[in-house]
């Protein structure tokens, strides 16, 4: 079993968050400012930030699907 530290989790959350913002820019043509704002205010980010959900261990594409559903896009 792999021991994942809180720092590891934080790194994974930050990496996925950056990917989500980039996906919104590329796929939905948001400005980078809009994309960052949308991600950080989303319920998806809230869930991603809670280690007990395990969402941080999923791929960015998987988490993006949750964000798309939340945003209705």
PDB file of N, CA, C and O in Angstrom, chain B, residues numbered from 101:
ATOM      1  N   UNK B 101       0.845  -1.192   0.000  1.00  0.00           N
ATOM      2  CA  UNK B 101       0.000   0.000   0.000  1.00  0.00           C
ATOM      3  C   UNK B 101       0.881   1.242   0.000  1.00  0.00           C
ATOM      4  O   UNK B 101       1.889   1.302   0.703  1.00  0.00           O
ATOM      5  N   UNK B 102       0.495   2.209  -0.780  1.00  0.00           N
ATOM      6  CA  UNK B 102       1.262   3.444  -0.896  1.00  0.00           C
ATOM      7  C   UNK B 102       0.814   4.421   0.184  1.00  0.00           C
ATOM      8  O   UNK B 102      -0.381   4.619   0.402  1.00  0.00           O
ATOM      9  N   UNK B 103       1.782   5.024   0.852  1.00  0.00           N
ATOM     10  CA  UNK B 103       1.484   6.025   1.871  1.00  0.00           C
ATOM     11  C   UNK B 103       1.420   7.399   1.206  1.00  0.00           C
ATOM     12  O   UNK B 103       2.431   7.907   0.721  1.00  0.00           O
ATOM     13  N   UNK B 104       0.240   7.991   1.186  1.00  0.00           N
ATOM     14  CA  UNK B 104       0.035   9.303   0.568  1.00  0.00           C
ATOM     15  C   UNK B 104      -0.027  10.344   1.672  1.00  0.00           C
ATOM     16  O   UNK B 104      -0.864  10.264   2.571  1.00  0.00           O
ATOM     17  N   UNK B 105       0.866  11.319   1.598  1.00  0.00           N
ATOM     18  CA  UNK B 105       0.920  12.366   2.615  1.00  0.00           C
ATOM     19  C   UNK B 105      -0.056  13.483   2.276  1.00  0.00           C
ATOM     20  O   UNK B 105      -0.500  13.592   1.134  1.00  0.00           O
ATOM     21  N   UNK B 106      -0.394  14.317   3.260  1.00  0.00           N
ATOM     22  CA  UNK B 106      -1.234  15.486   2.964  1.00  0.00           C
ATOM     23  C   UNK B 106      -0.609  16.391   1.902  1.00  0.00           C
ATOM     24  O   UNK B 106      -1.325  17.014   1.117  1.00  0.00           O
ATOM     25  N   UNK B 107       0.708  16.464   1.876  1.00  0.00           N
ATOM     26  CA  UNK B 107       1.390  17.282   0.859  1.00  0.00           C
ATOM     27  C   UNK B 107       1.198  16.668  -0.529  1.00  0.00           C
ATOM     28  O   UNK B 107       1.020  17.390  -1.509  1.00  0.00           O
ATOM     29  N   UNK B 108       1.235  15.334  -0.610  1.00  0.00           N
ATOM     30  CA  UNK B 108       0.985  14.656  -1.884  1.00  0.00           C
ATOM     31  C   UNK B 108      -0.423  14.964  -2.378  1.00  0.00           C
ATOM     32  O   UNK B 108      -0.628  15.262  -3.555  1.00  0.00           O
ATOM     33  N   UNK B 109      -1.384  14.888  -1.473  1.00  0.00           N
ATOM     34  CA  UNK B 109      -2.774  15.163  -1.828  1.00  0.00           C
ATOM     35  C   UNK B 109      -2.920  16.598  -2.306  1.00  0.00           C
ATOM     36  O   UNK B 109      -3.579  16.848  -3.315  1.00  0.00           O
ATOM     37  N   UNK B 110      -2.322  17.535  -1.604  1.00  0.00           N
ATOM     38  CA  UNK B 110      -2.404  18.937  -1.995  1.00  0.00           C
ATOM     39  C   UNK B 110      -1.807  19.158  -3.388  1.00  0.00           C
ATOM     40  O   UNK B 110      -2.359  19.905  -4.196  1.00  0.00           O
ATOM     41  N   UNK B 111      -0.685  18.507  -3.657  1.00  0.00           N
ATOM     42  CA  UNK B 111      -0.061  18.613  -4.974  1.00  0.00           C
ATOM     43  C   UNK B 111      -0.995  18.089  -6.061  1.00  0.00           C
ATOM     44  O   UNK B 111      -1.141  18.714  -7.112  1.00  0.00           O
ATOM     45  N   UNK B 112      -1.635  16.926  -5.807  1.00  0.00           N
ATOM     46  CA  UNK B 112      -2.547  16.345  -6.790  1.00  0.00           C
ATOM     47  C   UNK B 112      -3.763  17.246  -7.014  1.00  0.00           C
ATOM     48  O   UNK B 112      -4.215  17.409  -8.148  1.00  0.00           O
ATOM     49  N   UNK B 113      -4.289  17.827  -5.944  1.00  0.00           N
ATOM     50  CA  UNK B 113      -5.427  18.744  -6.058  1.00  0.00           C
ATOM     51  C   UNK B 113      -5.035  19.954  -6.895  1.00  0.00           C
ATOM     52  O   UNK B 113      -5.786  20.360  -7.781  1.00  0.00           O
ATOM     53  N   UNK B 114      -3.879  20.529  -6.629  1.00  0.00           N
ATOM     54  CA  UNK B 114      -3.427  21.701  -7.381  1.00  0.00           C
ATOM     55  C   UNK B 114      -3.210  21.361  -8.852  1.00  0.00           C
ATOM     56  O   UNK B 114      -3.540  22.162  -9.727  1.00  0.00           O
ATOM     57  N   UNK B 115      -2.661  20.183  -9.131  1.00  0.00           N
ATOM     58  CA  UNK B 115      -2.412  19.760 -10.504  1.00  0.00           C
ATOM     59  C   UNK B 115      -3.720  19.581 -11.268  1.00  0.00           C
ATOM     60  O   UNK B 115      -3.846  20.046 -12.401  1.00  0.00           O
ATOM     61  N   UNK B 116      -4.687  18.915 -10.658  1.00  0.00           N
ATOM     62  CA  UNK B 116      -5.983  18.717 -11.304  1.00  0.00           C
ATOM     63  C   UNK B 116      -6.705  20.050 -11.483  1.00  0.00           C
ATOM     64  O   UNK B 116      -7.343  20.277 -12.511  1.00  0.00           O
ATOM     65  N   UNK B 117      -6.608  20.922 -10.496  1.00  0.00           N
ATOM     66  CA  UNK B 117      -7.250  22.235 -10.585  1.00  0.00           C
ATOM     67  C   UNK B 117      -6.711  23.013 -11.780  1.00  0.00           C
ATOM     68  O   UNK B 117      -7.481  23.616 -12.528  1.00  0.00           O
ATOM     69  N   UNK B 118      -5.410  23.002 -11.961  1.00  0.00           N
ATOM     70  CA  UNK B 118      -4.799  23.685 -13.112  1.00  0.00           C
ATOM     71  C   UNK B 118      -5.281  23.056 -14.420  1.00  0.00           C
ATOM     72  O   UNK B 118      -5.575  23.762 -15.384  1.00  0.00           O
ATOM     73  N   UNK B 119      -5.360  21.729 -14.445  1.00  0.00           N
ATOM     74  CA  UNK B 119      -5.841  21.044 -15.644  1.00  0.00           C
ATOM     75  C   UNK B 119      -7.289  21.416 -15.945  1.00  0.00           C
ATOM     76  O   UNK B 119      -7.642  21.636 -17.103  1.00  0.00           O
ATOM     77  N   UNK B 120      -8.127  21.490 -14.920  1.00  0.00           N
ATOM     78  CA  UNK B 120      -9.531  21.849 -15.122  1.00  0.00           C
ATOM     79  C   UNK B 120      -9.660  23.234 -15.728  1.00  0.00           C
ATOM     80  O   UNK B 120     -10.441  23.441 -16.657  1.00  0.00           O
ATOM     81  N   UNK B 121      -8.894  24.186 -15.204  1.00  0.00           N
ATOM     82  CA  UNK B 121      -8.938  25.547 -15.738  1.00  0.00           C
ATOM     83  C   UNK B 121      -8.491  25.552 -17.200  1.00  0.00           C
ATOM     84  O   UNK B 121      -9.110  26.211 -18.035  1.00  0.00           O
ATOM     85  N   UNK B 122      -7.432  24.829 -17.508  1.00  0.00           N
ATOM     86  CA  UNK B 122      -6.944  24.761 -18.894  1.00  0.00           C
ATOM     87  C   UNK B 122      -7.986  24.133 -19.817  1.00  0.00           C
ATOM     88  O   UNK B 122      -8.159  24.578 -20.951  1.00  0.00           O
ATOM     89  N   UNK B 123      -8.675  23.110 -19.339  1.00  0.00           N
ATOM     90  CA  UNK B 123      -9.712  22.468 -20.153  1.00  0.00           C
ATOM     91  C   UNK B 123     -10.861  23.428 -20.438  1.00  0.00           C
ATOM     92  O   UNK B 123     -11.396  23.449 -21.547  1.00  0.00           O
ATOM     93  N   UNK B 124     -11.240  24.217 -19.442  1.00  0.00           N
ATOM     94  CA  UNK B 124     -12.304  25.209 -19.669  1.00  0.00           C
ATOM     95  C   UNK B 124     -11.865  26.249 -20.695  1.00  0.00           C
ATOM     96  O   UNK B 124     -12.670  26.688 -21.516  1.00  0.00           O
ATOM     97  N   UNK B 125     -10.611  26.640 -20.653  1.00  0.00           N
ATOM     98  CA  UNK B 125     -10.086  27.608 -21.630  1.00  0.00           C
ATOM     99  C   UNK B 125     -10.095  26.992 -23.029  1.00  0.00           C
ATOM    100  O   UNK B 125     -10.573  27.604 -23.984  1.00  0.00           O
ATOM    101  N   UNK B 126      -9.566  25.783 -23.138  1.00  0.00           N
ATOM    102  CA  UNK B 126      -9.436  25.139 -24.448  1.00  0.00           C
ATOM    103  C   UNK B 126     -10.767  24.688 -25.035  1.00  0.00           C
ATOM    104  O   UNK B 126     -11.019  24.878 -26.225  1.00  0.00           O
ATOM    105  N   UNK B 127     -11.619  24.092 -24.207  1.00  0.00           N
ATOM    106  CA  UNK B 127     -12.838  23.462 -24.727  1.00  0.00           C
ATOM    107  C   UNK B 127     -14.057  24.378 -24.698  1.00  0.00           C
ATOM    108  O   UNK B 127     -14.955  24.250 -25.531  1.00  0.00           O
ATOM    109  N   UNK B 128     -14.088  25.299 -23.740  1.00  0.00           N
ATOM    110  CA  UNK B 128     -15.264  26.161 -23.582  1.00  0.00           C
ATOM    111  C   UNK B 128     -14.966  27.625 -23.891  1.00  0.00           C
ATOM    112  O   UNK B 128     -15.853  28.476 -23.820  1.00  0.00           O
ATOM    113  N   UNK B 129     -13.714  27.909 -24.234  1.00  0.00           N
ATOM    114  CA  UNK B 129     -13.278  29.252 -24.618  1.00  0.00           C
ATOM    115  C   UNK B 129     -13.458  30.300 -23.523  1.00  0.00           C
ATOM    116  O   UNK B 129     -13.731  31.467 -23.803  1.00  0.00           O
ATOM    117  N   UNK B 130     -13.303  29.869 -22.281  1.00  0.00           N
ATOM    118  CA  UNK B 130     -13.304  30.795 -21.155  1.00  0.00           C
ATOM    119  C   UNK B 130     -11.979  31.550 -21.167  1.00  0.00           C
ATOM    120  O   UNK B 130     -10.981  31.049 -21.686  1.00  0.00           O
ATOM    121  N   UNK B 131     -11.968  32.736 -20.603  1.00  0.00           N
ATOM    122  CA  UNK B 131     -10.687  33.398 -20.361  1.00  0.00           C
ATOM    123  C   UNK B 131     -10.041  32.651 -19.198  1.00  0.00           C
ATOM    124  O   UNK B 131     -10.733  31.959 -18.451  1.00  0.00           O
ATOM    125  N   UNK B 132      -8.739  32.778 -19.038  1.00  0.00           N
ATOM    126  CA  UNK B 132      -8.075  32.076 -17.943  1.00  0.00           C
ATOM    127  C   UNK B 132      -8.612  32.552 -16.593  1.00  0.00           C
ATOM    128  O   UNK B 132      -8.748  31.760 -15.661  1.00  0.00           O
ATOM    129  N   UNK B 133      -8.914  33.842 -16.494  1.00  0.00           N
ATOM    130  CA  UNK B 133      -9.459  34.383 -15.247  1.00  0.00           C
ATOM    131  C   UNK B 133     -10.823  33.784 -14.944  1.00  0.00           C
ATOM    132  O   UNK B 133     -11.103  33.397 -13.809  1.00  0.00           O
ATOM    133  N   UNK B 134     -11.678  33.708 -15.975  1.00  0.00           N
ATOM    134  CA  UNK B 134     -13.007  33.110 -15.793  1.00  0.00           C
ATOM    135  C   UNK B 134     -12.887  31.648 -15.385  1.00  0.00           C
ATOM    136  O   UNK B 134     -13.585  31.189 -14.481  1.00  0.00           O
ATOM    137  N   UNK B 135     -12.002  30.923 -16.054  1.00  0.00           N
ATOM    138  CA  UNK B 135     -11.845  29.498 -15.797  1.00  0.00           C
ATOM    139  C   UNK B 135     -11.394  29.247 -14.362  1.00  0.00           C
ATOM    140  O   UNK B 135     -11.937  28.377 -13.681  1.00  0.00           O
ATOM    141  N   UNK B 136     -10.420  29.996 -13.911  1.00  0.00           N
ATOM    142  CA  UNK B 136      -9.925  29.833 -12.539  1.00  0.00           C
ATOM    143  C   UNK B 136     -11.031  30.146 -11.543  1.00  0.00           C
ATOM    144  O   UNK B 136     -11.217  29.421 -10.565  1.00  0.00           O
ATOM    145  N   UNK B 137     -11.759  31.216 -11.789  1.00  0.00           N
ATOM    146  CA  UNK B 137     -12.850  31.619 -10.901  1.00  0.00           C
ATOM    147  C   UNK B 137     -13.928  30.533 -10.833  1.00  0.00           C
ATOM    148  O   UNK B 137     -14.400  30.184  -9.751  1.00  0.00           O
ATOM    149  N   UNK B 138     -14.309  30.008 -11.986  1.00  0.00           N
ATOM    150  CA  UNK B 138     -15.342  28.978 -12.042  1.00  0.00           C
ATOM    151  C   UNK B 138     -14.890  27.728 -11.301  1.00  0.00           C
ATOM    152  O   UNK B 138     -15.656  27.154 -10.526  1.00  0.00           O
ATOM    153  N   UNK B 139     -13.655  27.305 -11.531  1.00  0.00           N
ATOM    154  CA  UNK B 139     -13.164  26.086 -10.882  1.00  0.00           C
ATOM    155  C   UNK B 139     -13.150  26.252  -9.372  1.00  0.00           C
ATOM    156  O   UNK B 139     -13.668  25.401  -8.649  1.00  0.00           O
ATOM    157  N   UNK B 140     -12.564  27.338  -8.892  1.00  0.00           N
ATOM    158  CA  UNK B 140     -12.432  27.505  -7.441  1.00  0.00           C
ATOM    159  C   UNK B 140     -13.762  27.704  -6.721  1.00  0.00           C
ATOM    160  O   UNK B 140     -13.854  27.440  -5.522  1.00  0.00           O
ATOM    161  N   UNK B 141     -14.790  28.163  -7.428  1.00  0.00           N
ATOM    162  CA  UNK B 141     -16.103  28.366  -6.812  1.00  0.00           C
ATOM    163  C   UNK B 141     -17.032  27.162  -6.989  1.00  0.00           C
ATOM    164  O   UNK B 141     -18.174  27.187  -6.528  1.00  0.00           O
ATOM    165  N   UNK B 142     -16.551  26.118  -7.651  1.00  0.00           N
ATOM    166  CA  UNK B 142     -17.413  24.984  -7.976  1.00  0.00           C
ATOM    167  C   UNK B 142     -17.531  23.972  -6.832  1.00  0.00           C
ATOM    168  O   UNK B 142     -16.657  23.866  -5.971  1.00  0.00           O
ATOM    169  N   UNK B 143     -18.624  23.247  -6.856  1.00  0.00           N
ATOM    170  CA  UNK B 143     -18.813  22.139  -5.916  1.00  0.00           C
ATOM    171  C   UNK B 143     -17.825  21.017  -6.239  1.00  0.00           C
ATOM    172  O   UNK B 143     -17.433  20.250  -5.359  1.00  0.00           O
ATOM    173  N   UNK B 144     -17.434  20.932  -7.496  1.00  0.00           N
ATOM    174  CA  UNK B 144     -16.448  19.928  -7.900  1.00  0.00           C
ATOM    175  C   UNK B 144     -15.128  20.192  -7.196  1.00  0.00           C
ATOM    176  O   UNK B 144     -14.505  19.264  -6.680  1.00  0.00           O
ATOM    177  N   UNK B 145     -14.691  21.451  -7.169  1.00  0.00           N
ATOM    178  CA  UNK B 145     -13.445  21.790  -6.476  1.00  0.00           C
ATOM    179  C   UNK B 145     -13.569  21.522  -4.978  1.00  0.00           C
ATOM    180  O   UNK B 145     -12.628  21.052  -4.339  1.00  0.00           O
ATOM    181  N   UNK B 146     -14.737  21.825  -4.434  1.00  0.00           N
ATOM    182  CA  UNK B 146     -14.978  21.570  -3.011  1.00  0.00           C
ATOM    183  C   UNK B 146     -14.800  20.077  -2.713  1.00  0.00           C
ATOM    184  O   UNK B 146     -14.161  19.707  -1.728  1.00  0.00           O
ATOM    185  N   UNK B 147     -15.368  19.229  -3.565  1.00  0.00           N
ATOM    186  CA  UNK B 147     -15.227  17.779  -3.378  1.00  0.00           C
ATOM    187  C   UNK B 147     -13.787  17.330  -3.609  1.00  0.00           C
ATOM    188  O   UNK B 147     -13.271  16.481  -2.883  1.00  0.00           O
ATOM    189  N   UNK B 148     -13.150  17.897  -4.609  1.00  0.00           N
ATOM    190  CA  UNK B 148     -11.756  17.567  -4.914  1.00  0.00           C
ATOM    191  C   UNK B 148     -10.849  17.892  -3.732  1.00  0.00           C
ATOM    192  O   UNK B 148      -9.883  17.172  -3.479  1.00  0.00           O
ATOM    193  N   UNK B 149     -11.141  18.943  -3.023  1.00  0.00           N
ATOM    194  CA  UNK B 149     -10.316  19.409  -1.911  1.00  0.00           C
ATOM    195  C   UNK B 149     -10.522  18.612  -0.626  1.00  0.00           C
ATOM    196  O   UNK B 149      -9.746  18.750   0.320  1.00  0.00           O
ATOM    197  N   UNK B 150     -11.550  17.788  -0.586  1.00  0.00           N
ATOM    198  CA  UNK B 150     -11.809  16.963   0.608  1.00  0.00           C
ATOM    199  C   UNK B 150     -11.185  15.589   0.394  1.00  0.00           C
ATOM    200  O   UNK B 150     -11.700  14.800  -0.398  1.00  0.00           O
ATOM    201  N   UNK B 151     -10.092  15.289   1.082  1.00  0.00           N
ATOM    202  CA  UNK B 151      -9.385  14.017   0.858  1.00  0.00           C
ATOM    203  C   UNK B 151     -10.266  12.779   0.985  1.00  0.00           C
ATOM    204  O   UNK B 151     -10.028  11.779   0.307  1.00  0.00           O
ATOM    205  N   UNK B 152     -11.274  12.835   1.840  1.00  0.00           N
ATOM    206  CA  UNK B 152     -12.108  11.648   2.054  1.00  0.00           C
ATOM    207  C   UNK B 152     -12.899  11.241   0.811  1.00  0.00           C
ATOM    208  O   UNK B 152     -13.352  10.100   0.721  1.00  0.00           O
ATOM    209  N   UNK B 153     -13.074  12.158  -0.154  1.00  0.00           N
ATOM    210  CA  UNK B 153     -13.792  11.806  -1.381  1.00  0.00           C
ATOM    211  C   UNK B 153     -12.939  10.947  -2.305  1.00  0.00           C
ATOM    212  O   UNK B 153     -13.467  10.186  -3.116  1.00  0.00           O
ATOM    213  N   UNK B 154     -11.612  11.069  -2.182  1.00  0.00           N
ATOM    214  CA  UNK B 154     -10.709  10.329  -3.063  1.00  0.00           C
ATOM    215  C   UNK B 154     -10.660  10.870  -4.471  1.00  0.00           C
ATOM    216  O   UNK B 154      -9.982  10.299  -5.326  1.00  0.00           O
ATOM    217  N   UNK B 155     -11.360  11.956  -4.734  1.00  0.00           N
ATOM    218  CA  UNK B 155     -11.413  12.519  -6.085  1.00  0.00           C
ATOM    219  C   UNK B 155     -10.029  12.953  -6.570  1.00  0.00           C
ATOM    220  O   UNK B 155      -9.747  12.920  -7.768  1.00  0.00           O
ATOM    221  N   UNK B 156      -9.174  13.358  -5.639  1.00  0.00           N
ATOM    222  CA  UNK B 156      -7.814  13.779  -5.989  1.00  0.00           C
ATOM    223  C   UNK B 156      -7.018  12.670  -6.672  1.00  0.00           C
ATOM    224  O   UNK B 156      -6.036  12.952  -7.359  1.00  0.00           O
ATOM    225  N   UNK B 157      -7.427  11.414  -6.494  1.00  0.00           N
ATOM    226  CA  UNK B 157      -6.683  10.289  -7.065  1.00  0.00           C
ATOM    227  C   UNK B 157      -7.183   9.902  -8.453  1.00  0.00           C
ATOM    228  O   UNK B 157      -6.658   8.969  -9.061  1.00  0.00           O
ATOM    229  N   UNK B 158      -8.184  10.603  -8.956  1.00  0.00           N
ATOM    230  CA  UNK B 158      -8.733  10.332 -10.280  1.00  0.00           C
ATOM    231  C   UNK B 158      -8.023  11.181 -11.335  1.00  0.00           C
ATOM    232  O   UNK B 158      -7.295  12.118 -11.007  1.00  0.00           O
ATOM    233  N   UNK B 159      -8.242  10.846 -12.582  1.00  0.00           N
ATOM    234  CA  UNK B 159      -7.624  11.616 -13.670  1.00  0.00           C
ATOM    235  C   UNK B 159      -8.311  12.973 -13.806  1.00  0.00           C
ATOM    236  O   UNK B 159      -9.452  13.162 -13.385  1.00  0.00           O
ATOM    237  N   UNK B 160      -7.587  13.899 -14.401  1.00  0.00           N
ATOM    238  CA  UNK B 160      -8.154  15.229 -14.639  1.00  0.00           C
ATOM    239  C   UNK B 160      -9.386  15.142 -15.534  1.00  0.00           C
ATOM    240  O   UNK B 160     -10.359  15.863 -15.318  1.00  0.00           O
ATOM    241  N   UNK B 161      -9.352  14.266 -16.533  1.00  0.00           N
ATOM    242  CA  UNK B 161     -10.494  14.097 -17.427  1.00  0.00           C
ATOM    243  C   UNK B 161     -11.730  13.601 -16.701  1.00  0.00           C
ATOM    244  O   UNK B 161     -12.847  14.027 -16.994  1.00  0.00           O
ATOM    245  N   UNK B 162     -11.525  12.699 -15.756  1.00  0.00           N
ATOM    246  CA  UNK B 162     -12.626  12.177 -14.953  1.00  0.00           C
ATOM    247  C   UNK B 162     -13.247  13.289 -14.112  1.00  0.00           C
ATOM    248  O   UNK B 162     -14.470  13.419 -14.055  1.00  0.00           O
ATOM    249  N   UNK B 163     -12.414  14.078 -13.469  1.00  0.00           N
ATOM    250  CA  UNK B 163     -12.906  15.179 -12.633  1.00  0.00           C
ATOM    251  C   UNK B 163     -13.575  16.242 -13.505  1.00  0.00           C
ATOM    252  O   UNK B 163     -14.557  16.859 -13.093  1.00  0.00           O
ATOM    253  N   UNK B 164     -13.041  16.454 -14.712  1.00  0.00           N
ATOM    254  CA  UNK B 164     -13.636  17.425 -15.633  1.00  0.00           C
ATOM    255  C   UNK B 164     -15.070  17.020 -15.991  1.00  0.00           C
ATOM    256  O   UNK B 164     -15.933  17.882 -16.154  1.00  0.00           O
ATOM    257  N   UNK B 165     -15.324  15.725 -16.112  1.00  0.00           N
ATOM    258  CA  UNK B 165     -16.688  15.269 -16.383  1.00  0.00           C
ATOM    259  C   UNK B 165     -17.650  15.704 -15.279  1.00  0.00           C
ATOM    260  O   UNK B 165     -18.782  16.103 -15.555  1.00  0.00           O
ATOM    261  N   UNK B 166     -17.202  15.627 -14.049  1.00  0.00           N
ATOM    262  CA  UNK B 166     -18.016  16.115 -12.907  1.00  0.00           C
ATOM    263  C   UNK B 166     -18.268  17.612 -13.044  1.00  0.00           C
ATOM    264  O   UNK B 166     -19.388  18.083 -12.846  1.00  0.00           O
ATOM    265  N   UNK B 167     -17.217  18.355 -13.384  1.00  0.00           N
ATOM    266  CA  UNK B 167     -17.354  19.810 -13.531  1.00  0.00           C
ATOM    267  C   UNK B 167     -18.316  20.144 -14.675  1.00  0.00           C
ATOM    268  O   UNK B 167     -19.145  21.045 -14.550  1.00  0.00           O
ATOM    269  N   UNK B 168     -18.204  19.425 -15.772  1.00  0.00           N
ATOM    270  CA  UNK B 168     -19.118  19.655 -16.898  1.00  0.00           C
ATOM    271  C   UNK B 168     -20.564  19.444 -16.472  1.00  0.00           C
ATOM    272  O   UNK B 168     -21.435  20.251 -16.797  1.00  0.00           O
ATOM    273  N   UNK B 169     -20.817  18.372 -15.752  1.00  0.00           N
ATOM    274  CA  UNK B 169     -22.182  18.102 -15.293  1.00  0.00           C
ATOM    275  C   UNK B 169     -22.676  19.217 -14.381  1.00  0.00           C
ATOM    276  O   UNK B 169     -23.817  19.667 -14.482  1.00  0.00           O
ATOM    277  N   UNK B 170     -21.791  19.652 -13.487  1.00  0.00           N
ATOM    278  CA  UNK B 170     -22.167  20.721 -12.553  1.00  0.00           C
ATOM    279  C   UNK B 170     -22.518  22.011 -13.304  1.00  0.00           C
ATOM    280  O   UNK B 170     -23.480  22.699 -12.963  1.00  0.00           O
ATOM    281  N   UNK B 171     -21.725  22.321 -14.326  1.00  0.00           N
ATOM    282  CA  UNK B 171     -21.914  23.568 -15.066  1.00  0.00           C
ATOM    283  C   UNK B 171     -22.948  23.453 -16.182  1.00  0.00           C
ATOM    284  O   UNK B 171     -23.340  24.456 -16.778  1.00  0.00           O
ATOM    285  N   UNK B 172     -23.378  22.246 -16.457  1.00  0.00           N
ATOM    286  CA  UNK B 172     -24.362  22.038 -17.526  1.00  0.00           C
ATOM    287  C   UNK B 172     -23.772  22.261 -18.906  1.00  0.00           C
ATOM    288  O   UNK B 172     -24.442  22.771 -19.804  1.00  0.00           O
ATOM    289  N   UNK B 173     -22.510  21.875 -19.068  1.00  0.00           N
ATOM    290  CA  UNK B 173     -21.872  22.047 -20.387  1.00  0.00           C
ATOM    291  C   UNK B 173     -21.485  20.714 -20.986  1.00  0.00           C
ATOM    292  O   UNK B 173     -20.938  20.668 -22.088  1.00  0.00           O
TER     293      UNK B 173
END
